[in-house]
Amino acid sequence: MVLPGMSSARVPPRIRILAAFAVSVAVAAFVAPKLQILLANPSALLLMRLIASEIVIGTFFGLLARFYLLALEFIISGIGMSIGYGGMLGASVDGFEMQSALTAFVSFSALLVLFTLDFHHLVIATLLGSYDVMPMDQFPSTRLLLVNLLDVLRESFIVALRLGSPFIGFAIIVNLTVGLINKLAVQIPIYFISLPAVLGLGLMVLYFAIPYLLSQFGQSFPSVFTLS
């Protein structure tokens, strides 16, 4: 429902159901002994509690990956505005909200990098490890989940700001320079004349920086995701 890539509206529901079923069967092989003991005397209340608990835990781990990708989309939108490439909003590749062409392109590339690095395997492995931290016979602590979610959210946006820091510096330097020149030549609309040059320089910086940006984004995912 919330995992980046698989939760996209462009993925058919049948594919998502089959993927969820495959993951459930794989996970069941590891938790079957504990589950058999717990369900020795099953009741409707116990089954409902187990279903609710698994939904909460699964949604929590999906949101961790979702927030990490949202942090990148946030900083890419800022990069687009800083280099003058905000432009008209268009359709998003992964979600329903409108995005600029630059944000859609970079976020889709980042999602492709995450899948190439098998981030879904890390999500499943972390989900398996959650049964040791949050046993099935207890409902997960909402306080613990919220604290971990906030920690991951904070670290995700720190990573995003680190990735976008060159463009923030670029925007500050360029805007100060253009503003100073505009003050020296008030009769000439320097701001409008400088737009093509600012856009060209910004795209050039982005051209050389985007491989390192995507590389750092993919390498930082395990450290941020395993904070929980």
C-alpha angles and dihedrals in degrees: 000000000000108000110117113254098011093058093056117124087230091066108086114245090236091059091049092049092049091048091050090049092050092050091047092053091047093049093044090063089064100040098039096101093053091042093052091054092047093048097047088113104020123193133183091249092051093049092049091049092050092049092049092046093051092047092052093048094045092048090049094056092044091052091053091062092039093054091049091056092043090055089057092048089051094053093042089055087053091048091052092053093045093056094039096252099115089114127154118335119247140179119306120234097216106024143027100253122098117256138179118258091251093052093047092048097047095041091051090049090049091050089051090051091051092051090046089054090049095244089163088062089055090050092052092046091050090048089055091049090053090073089069093050097037108031119210093239090064131059110242116261108253090204091056091047093050093047091051091045091053091047092053091045091052094047092045092056091045088056090046093051090049090053092048098042095098090056093046088055090045091053093049094049095044095046093047090049094048092046092050092049090047090055091051093049106032095165093061119071093231093168094062094040092051096054096089091046093048091048092048093049091046093051090048091053090046091050092058096037102046097079091054091042093055092042093053091044092055095043093049095053097082093049093048096042095049092055086094 
